[in-house]
Amino acid sequence: MSADPTGARRVAVVTGASAGVGAATARALGARGWTVVLVARRAERLAAVAAEVGAAGGTAVVAPLDAADGPAVDAMAARVLDELGAPDAIVNSAGAGVWRWLEDTGHDDLAGMLGAPFLAAWNVTRAFMPALLARRRGVVVHVGSPASLAPWPGATGYTTSRWALRGLHEALRQDLAGTGVRSCHVLFGEVSSEYFDANPDSHQHIPRVGRLIPVITPERAARIVLRTIDRPRAQVFDPPMLAALQVANRISPRLVALVARRTGRRRSAP
Ligand SMILES: NC(=O)c1ccc[n+]([C@@H]2O[C@H](COP(=O)([O-])OP(=O)(O)OC[C@H]3O[C@@H](n4cnc5c(N)ncnc54)[C@H](OP(=O)(O)O)[C@@H]3O)[C@@H](O)[C@H]2O)c1
């Protein structure tokens, strides 16, 4: 499972690897003997995850950087390509975003949530794409949100950034047809990571209808990401009942929008 046809170790680049889904994915890949390039801003957290990847049987390379910084990502990719070669998988899991009304969203808030996941995924995917295309294989997994299908009230910047990520994925699907390189969009419901601690004033704004969807752990999310690397699919939902959202949205987007609005946040009177 962990070896490619040439017997070499498989290599993954994982963003958001200092916490949550990214860290759990790095550990799970480590347990399969992969070499994992860990990308996030907090160096000390990456060092801790690197130790766990090593203990699990893998090899970790830490790359502390802001993935929204294109030149920094290009420099990291050049190093990785030089030392490890083209990655077999890229997991774009870096992400942030507070759930606020547009008028309450500061310039820095917006820059942060467009920076990750969207720009981070763009930068990392772009930096490795020539190498993946040259080798005619590779899987790019984007960790996304149901907000990219059906928005709910009071999370304007968050929703915009997740639509941008989905837009990148859909555009890549067209661009990559027939190349052997796959783009996969994996959508999770709520994950019991540190996400809502890092983005305060968000969790309480989950629409009531969303609370029907079971919360999953980062470890389960990681298993879904690994399954997607093994068997790439354009769109993956977990919990699986989330797929019903997409079906309902196709049949009646107005009804889905109405339910999200009626069970979601209300504006206080001015
Ligand atoms: N948690 C949920 O309920 C949930 C549900 C559906 C989808 N998602 C999506 O899944 C993604 C990951 O969420 P999570 O639950 O794993 O969140 P998390 O536990 O808060 O982890 C987020 C990761 O992103 C990294 N990050 C943020 N901005 C970055 C940047 N500019 N450059 C590099 N790394 C950056 C953080 O590391 P540093 O701070 O060290 O940079 C951290 O490692 C997010 O896009 C989120 O929207 C989450």
The ligand as a Tripos MOL2 file, in Angstrom:
@<TRIPOS>MOLECULE
LIG
   48    52     1     0     0
SMALL
NO_CHARGES

@<TRIPOS>ATOM
      1 N1        -13.6360   21.6220   11.5380 N.am      1 LIG1
      2 C1        -14.7530   21.5280   10.8350 C.2       1 LIG1
      3 O1        -15.8650   21.3930   11.3940 O.2       1 LIG1
      4 C2        -14.6870   21.5320    9.3220 C.ar      1 LIG1
      5 C3        -15.7860   21.0750    8.6050 C.ar      1 LIG1
      6 C4        -15.7510   21.0980    7.2040 C.ar      1 LIG1
      7 C5        -14.6390   21.6040    6.5680 C.ar      1 LIG1
      8 N2        -13.5930   22.0490    7.3040 N.ar      1 LIG1
      9 C6        -12.4670   22.6330    6.5870 C.3       1 LIG1
     10 O2        -11.3350   21.8340    6.7230 O.3       1 LIG1
     11 C7        -10.1690   22.6420    6.7110 C.3       1 LIG1
     12 C8         -9.3010   22.2240    7.8860 C.3       1 LIG1
     13 O3        -10.0660   22.3950    9.0630 O.3       1 LIG1
     14 P1         -9.6020   21.8100   10.4670 P.3       1 LIG1
     15 O4        -10.8460   21.3950   11.1690 O.co2     1 LIG1
     16 O5         -8.4980   20.8520   10.3160 O.co2     1 LIG1
     17 O6         -9.0810   23.1760   11.1500 O.3       1 LIG1
     18 P2         -7.9210   23.4440   12.2500 P.3       1 LIG1
     19 O7         -7.8540   22.3380   13.2160 O.co2     1 LIG1
     20 O8         -8.1680   24.8330   12.7390 O.co2     1 LIG1
     21 O9         -6.5920   23.4220   11.3450 O.3       1 LIG1
     22 C9         -6.3880   24.3950   10.3630 C.3       1 LIG1
     23 C10        -4.9860   24.2380    9.8300 C.3       1 LIG1
     24 O10        -4.7870   25.2000    8.7790 O.3       1 LIG1
     25 C11        -3.5310   25.8110    8.9860 C.3       1 LIG1
     26 N3         -3.5150   27.1170    8.3380 N.ar      1 LIG1
     27 C12        -4.4220   28.1160    8.4360 C.ar      1 LIG1
     28 N4         -4.0530   29.1590    7.6840 N.ar      1 LIG1
     29 C13        -2.8890   28.7880    7.0760 C.ar      1 LIG1
     30 C14        -2.0150   29.4420    6.1730 C.ar      1 LIG1
     31 N5         -2.2550   30.6850    5.7310 N.pl3     1 LIG1
     32 N6         -0.9070   28.7930    5.7520 N.ar      1 LIG1
     33 C15        -0.6480   27.5350    6.1990 C.ar      1 LIG1
     34 N7         -1.4360   26.8760    7.0550 N.ar      1 LIG1
     35 C16        -2.5460   27.4960    7.4880 C.ar      1 LIG1
     36 C17        -3.3870   25.8630   10.5140 C.3       1 LIG1
     37 O11        -2.0370   25.9220   10.8940 O.3       1 LIG1
     38 P3         -1.2180   27.2030   11.3720 P.3       1 LIG1
     39 O12        -2.1410   28.0470   12.1990 O.co2     1 LIG1
     40 O13        -0.0850   26.6000   12.1390 O.co2     1 LIG1
     41 O14        -0.7830   27.8680   10.1050 O.co2     1 LIG1
     42 C18        -3.9240   24.4910   10.8800 C.3       1 LIG1
     43 O15        -2.9170   23.5220   10.7090 O.3       1 LIG1
     44 C19       -10.6590   24.1040    6.7790 C.3       1 LIG1
     45 O16       -10.6030   24.7230    5.5130 O.3       1 LIG1
     46 C20       -12.0940   23.9650    7.2170 C.3       1 LIG1
     47 O17       -12.9340   24.9950    6.7130 O.3       1 LIG1
     48 C21       -13.5740   22.0100    8.6600 C.ar      1 LIG1
@<TRIPOS>BOND
     1     1     2 1
     2     2     3 2
     3     2     4 1
     4     4     5 ar
     5     4    48 ar
     6     5     6 ar
     7     6     7 ar
     8     7     8 ar
     9     8     9 1
    10     8    48 ar
    11     9    10 1
    12     9    46 1
    13    10    11 1
    14    11    12 1
    15    11    44 1
    16    12    13 1
    17    13    14 1
    18    14    15 2
    19    14    16 1
    20    14    17 1
    21    17    18 1
    22    18    19 2
    23    18    20 1
    24    18    21 1
    25    21    22 1
    26    22    23 1
    27    23    24 1
    28    23    42 1
    29    24    25 1
    30    25    26 1
    31    25    36 1
    32    26    27 ar
    33    26    35 ar
    34    27    28 ar
    35    28    29 ar
    36    29    30 ar
    37    29    35 ar
    38    30    31 1
    39    30    32 ar
    40    32    33 ar
    41    33    34 ar
    42    34    35 ar
    43    36    37 1
    44    36    42 1
    45    37    38 1
    46    38    39 2
    47    38    40 1
    48    38    41 1
    49    42    43 1
    50    44    45 1
    51    44    46 1
    52    46    47 1
@<TRIPOS>SUBSTRUCTURE
     1 LIG1         1 GROUP 0 **** ****
